[in-house]
C-alpha cells in the first residue's frame, strides 16, 4: 500500500542489531577499563619536575642584601648588610653641661652636649625601603610563563567533617596560618595543576628550575624570591610547611600520577625559594620618604 513504512529485510535487521549490541558491549568494556586505568592514555600523569633532572649546586651562595635607592621610582640595587664597623661611632670625648630648668631631671646630673647619631642610622637605608609583609595578591614566574592572582585562604572543614587546607578555583591561595610574604618564616601558596572544575593555575610549575625568580605582589610592594629547591613528596608530608628563621616562600601543587579511585595525585610538587629583593610601590615609597627626618 502507498505510504506504508519500508521494512528492512530480516537478515539485515539482525546484522544491524548485532552490530549495535556489540558496539554497546565494547564501549562499556572500554569505559570500565578506562576507569581502572587499563587503557592507553587513561592515566593522568604530571610530568616529572625539570629541576630534578638538572645537576644541583654543591653549595648555595649567600644572597646579597637588597635595598633600594631613594626616590618614588627607585630601582632595586644590592649592597652588603651593614656591619658594626660601618656604623656611625662617636669617638670624640663628649662635652658635659649641667641640666637647668628641667621639670624632670634625669638620674644623672650631666648629659651629653654632643649630638648623638640616630640609633638606626645605618639600618634605615636597608629596612627603610622594605615593604611591610603582607598577603599576596598576584604571583608570576616569568621563565615558565606562570601568572596568577592570589587570594587569602586557610584551614577549612570539608563535607566529611575533616580539616583540610583550602583550595580556590582558578587562582592560587596563600594560607593565613603561615607567614606573610616578605616576613621571616615560611609563606605558603598553593594552586591546582590539572582540573576541569577548579582550573590549572600551576600547570607549568613542574618546569621551574633552580635560580628562577618568583615575583610576588602585595598591597605595599613587590617581593622577589629565588628558587633554591624543587622536590616531590608524599601528600602526608607536612614538614614542607615548617617555619624558617629566614624569609622563604613555598609553592605547592599536585604531582605524580592521578588515582581515579581515591581522586587524588600520588605526590605533591614542592618549590621553595628565598627572599632576594623587594621594591615598594610608588604610593608606599613616597609615604615612607616623607616620614624620614
C-alpha positions as CSV (number, residue, x, y, z in Angstrom):
1,X,0.0,0.0,0.0
2,X,1.1,3.5,-0.6
3,X,2.5,5.3,2.4
4,X,3.3,2.2,4.4
5,X,6.8,2.2,6.1
6,X,9.6,0.3,4.3
7,X,10.9,-2.6,6.4
8,X,14.5,-3.8,6.3
9,X,15.0,-7.4,5.3
10,X,15.0,-9.8,8.3
11,X,18.7,-10.7,7.8
12,X,19.8,-7.1,7.5
13,X,17.9,-6.1,10.7
14,X,19.6,-9.0,12.6
15,X,23.0,-7.9,11.4
16,X,22.4,-4.2,12.3
17,X,21.1,-5.2,15.8
18,X,24.1,-7.4,16.4
19,X,26.5,-4.6,15.5
20,X,24.7,-2.2,17.8
21,X,24.8,-4.7,20.6
22,X,28.4,-5.4,20.1
23,X,29.3,-1.7,20.0
24,X,27.5,-1.1,23.3
25,X,29.3,-4.0,24.9
26,X,32.7,-2.8,23.6
27,X,32.0,0.8,24.8
28,X,31.0,-0.5,28.2
29,X,34.2,-2.6,28.4
30,X,36.3,0.4,27.3
31,X,34.7,2.6,30.0
32,X,35.4,0.1,32.7
33,X,38.9,-0.4,31.6
34,X,39.5,3.4,31.5
35,X,38.1,3.8,35.0
36,X,40.6,1.2,36.2
37,X,43.4,2.9,34.2
38,X,44.0,-0.1,32.0
39,X,43.6,1.6,28.6
40,X,46.4,3.6,26.9
41,X,46.4,7.2,27.9
42,X,43.9,6.7,30.7
43,X,46.3,7.7,33.5
44,X,46.7,11.4,34.2
45,X,50.4,12.0,34.9
46,X,52.1,15.3,35.7
47,X,55.5,15.4,34.1
48,X,58.5,15.0,36.3
49,X,59.9,18.3,37.6
50,X,62.6,19.6,35.2
51,X,64.8,20.6,38.1
52,X,65.2,17.0,39.3
53,X,67.0,16.2,36.0
54,X,69.5,19.1,36.4
55,X,72.7,18.9,38.4
56,X,72.3,20.5,41.8
57,X,74.8,23.2,43.0
58,X,77.2,21.9,45.7
59,X,76.7,24.9,47.9
60,X,74.2,27.8,47.9
61,X,75.9,31.2,47.9
62,X,74.8,33.7,50.5
63,X,72.3,36.0,48.8
64,X,73.2,39.7,48.7
65,X,71.3,42.1,51.0
66,X,68.7,44.0,48.9
67,X,67.9,47.7,49.2
68,X,66.6,50.5,47.1
69,X,67.9,53.8,46.0
70,X,65.9,56.8,47.1
71,X,63.1,58.2,45.1
72,X,59.5,57.2,44.3
73,X,60.6,55.3,41.2
74,X,63.6,53.6,42.9
75,X,65.1,50.6,41.2
76,X,66.3,47.7,43.4
77,X,70.1,47.6,44.0
78,X,72.2,45.3,46.0
79,X,74.7,46.1,48.8
80,X,76.2,44.2,51.7
81,X,74.3,44.3,55.0
82,X,75.7,47.0,57.4
83,X,78.3,45.8,59.9
84,X,79.4,47.2,63.2
85,X,82.5,48.6,61.5
86,X,80.4,50.8,59.2
87,X,78.1,52.2,61.9
88,X,78.5,55.8,63.0
89,X,80.5,55.8,66.2
90,X,81.2,58.9,68.3
91,X,84.9,58.8,69.0
92,X,85.3,62.3,70.4
93,X,85.0,62.8,74.1
94,X,81.6,64.4,74.8
95,X,81.3,67.8,76.4
96,X,79.3,67.8,79.6
97,X,77.0,70.5,80.8
98,X,74.7,70.8,83.8
99,X,70.9,70.3,83.4
100,X,69.0,73.5,84.2
101,X,65.3,74.3,84.1
102,X,64.2,70.8,83.6
103,X,60.9,69.7,85.2
104,X,62.0,66.1,85.4
105,X,65.8,65.8,85.7
106,X,67.4,62.5,84.6
107,X,69.0,60.4,87.4
108,X,72.5,61.7,86.3
109,X,73.0,65.4,86.6
110,X,75.1,65.5,83.4
111,X,74.1,64.8,79.8
112,X,76.0,64.7,76.5
113,X,76.1,68.1,74.8
114,X,77.5,66.5,71.6
115,X,74.5,65.3,69.4
116,X,74.4,61.5,69.3
117,X,73.7,59.8,65.9
118,X,70.4,58.2,65.2
119,X,70.5,54.7,66.6
120,X,69.3,53.1,63.4
121,X,71.1,55.4,61.0
122,X,72.9,52.6,59.2
123,X,69.8,50.4,59.2
124,X,67.4,52.9,57.6
125,X,68.8,52.5,54.1
126,X,68.2,48.8,54.5
127,X,64.9,48.5,56.3
128,X,63.5,51.8,55.3
129,X,62.8,50.8,51.8
130,X,61.3,47.4,52.6
131,X,57.6,47.0,52.1
132,X,55.5,45.7,55.0
133,X,55.0,42.0,54.9
134,X,51.5,41.0,53.7
135,X,49.3,38.6,51.9
136,X,50.0,38.1,48.2
137,X,47.6,39.4,45.5
138,X,49.5,38.3,42.4
139,X,52.3,35.8,41.6
140,X,54.4,35.4,38.5
141,X,57.3,33.1,37.4
142,X,58.4,34.7,34.0
143,X,60.7,31.8,33.0
144,X,57.8,29.3,32.8
145,X,55.0,31.8,31.7
146,X,53.2,31.4,35.0
147,X,50.9,34.2,36.1
148,X,48.0,34.0,38.5
149,X,46.1,36.1,41.0
150,X,46.3,35.1,44.6
151,X,43.7,35.2,47.3
152,X,43.8,34.5,51.1
153,X,42.6,31.2,52.5
154,X,43.3,28.8,55.3
155,X,42.2,25.6,57.1
156,X,38.5,24.7,56.5
157,X,36.2,21.8,57.3
158,X,35.2,19.6,54.3
159,X,31.9,17.8,53.7
160,X,33.2,14.8,55.7
161,X,33.8,17.0,58.7
162,X,37.6,16.8,58.3
163,X,40.0,19.7,58.5
164,X,41.9,20.4,55.3
165,X,43.8,23.1,53.6
166,X,41.5,25.2,51.4
167,X,41.9,25.4,47.6
168,X,40.3,28.1,45.5
169,X,39.1,27.5,41.9
170,X,41.1,29.1,39.0
171,X,43.5,31.2,41.2
172,X,46.2,30.4,43.8
173,X,45.7,30.7,47.6
174,X,48.0,31.9,50.3
175,X,47.4,30.4,53.8
176,X,46.8,32.9,56.5
177,X,48.0,30.5,59.2
178,X,51.5,30.6,57.7
179,X,53.9,33.6,57.5
180,X,53.0,36.6,55.3
181,X,55.1,37.4,52.2
182,X,58.2,39.3,53.0
183,X,58.4,38.3,56.6
184,X,60.6,35.9,58.4
185,X,59.2,32.4,58.3
186,X,57.5,30.3,55.6
187,X,54.9,31.9,53.3
188,X,52.9,29.1,51.6
189,X,50.9,29.4,48.3
190,X,49.2,26.5,46.6
191,X,47.3,26.0,43.4
192,X,45.7,23.3,41.2
193,X,47.7,21.6,38.5
194,X,45.1,20.0,36.2
195,X,41.4,20.0,36.9
196,X,38.3,20.7,34.9
197,X,36.1,22.4,37.5
198,X,38.8,24.2,39.5
199,X,41.4,25.3,37.0
200,X,45.1,24.6,36.5
201,X,47.0,27.8,37.6
202,X,50.1,25.8,38.5
203,X,50.1,23.5,35.4
204,X,53.6,24.8,34.4
205,X,55.1,24.7,37.9
206,X,57.0,21.4,37.1
207,X,59.1,23.4,34.5
208,X,60.6,25.7,37.2
209,X,64.3,25.4,37.8
210,X,66.9,26.3,40.4
211,X,67.7,30.0,40.2
212,X,64.4,31.1,38.6
213,X,62.8,34.2,40.1
214,X,59.3,34.2,41.7
215,X,57.7,37.7,41.7
216,X,55.0,38.3,44.4
217,X,52.9,41.4,44.6
218,X,51.3,42.6,47.9
219,X,49.4,45.7,48.8
220,X,52.6,47.5,49.8
221,X,55.1,46.3,47.2
222,X,56.8,43.8,45.1
223,X,58.9,40.9,46.5
224,X,61.4,38.8,44.5
225,X,62.2,35.2,45.6
226,X,64.8,33.0,44.0
227,X,64.1,29.2,43.7
228,X,66.6,27.1,45.7
229,X,64.9,23.7,45.8
230,X,62.4,21.6,43.9
231,X,61.2,18.2,45.1
232,X,58.3,15.6,45.1
233,X,57.0,14.5,48.4
234,X,54.0,12.3,49.6
235,X,50.7,14.1,50.4
236,X,51.1,13.5,54.1
237,X,54.5,15.2,54.3
238,X,53.8,18.3,56.5
239,X,57.4,19.2,57.0
240,X,57.4,21.2,53.8
241,X,55.2,23.7,55.7
242,X,57.6,24.1,58.6
243,X,58.6,27.6,59.7
244,X,62.0,29.1,58.9
245,X,64.2,31.7,60.6
246,X,64.7,33.3,57.2
247,X,62.1,34.8,54.8
248,X,61.1,32.0,52.4
249,X,58.3,31.1,50.0
250,X,56.9,27.6,49.4
251,X,54.7,26.8,46.4
252,X,52.7,23.6,46.5
253,X,50.7,21.7,43.8
254,X,50.0,18.1,42.8
255,X,52.4,15.8,41.0
256,X,52.9,12.2,40.0
257,X,50.0,10.0,38.9
258,X,46.3,10.6,39.4
259,X,44.4,7.8,41.1
260,X,40.8,7.7,39.8
261,X,39.6,5.6,42.8
262,X,40.9,7.9,45.5
263,X,40.5,11.0,43.3
264,X,44.0,12.3,44.3
265,X,47.5,12.5,43.0
266,X,50.3,10.3,44.3
267,X,52.7,13.2,45.1
268,X,53.0,16.9,45.9
269,X,55.3,19.1,44.0
270,X,57.2,21.5,46.3
271,X,59.1,24.6,45.2
272,X,60.9,26.5,47.8
273,X,62.6,29.9,47.3
274,X,64.4,32.6,49.4
275,X,63.7,36.3,49.5
276,X,66.4,38.2,47.5
277,X,64.9,41.6,46.6
278,X,62.0,43.9,47.1
279,X,60.5,47.2,46.0
280,X,57.8,49.4,47.4
281,X,55.0,50.6,45.2
282,X,55.1,54.3,44.4
283,X,52.5,55.4,47.0
284,X,54.1,53.5,49.8
285,X,57.6,54.7,48.9
286,X,56.5,58.3,48.8
287,X,54.8,58.0,52.2
288,X,57.9,56.4,53.7
289,X,60.3,59.0,52.4
290,X,58.1,61.9,53.7
291,X,58.3,60.3,57.2
292,X,62.1,60.2,57.3
293,X,63.8,63.1,59.1
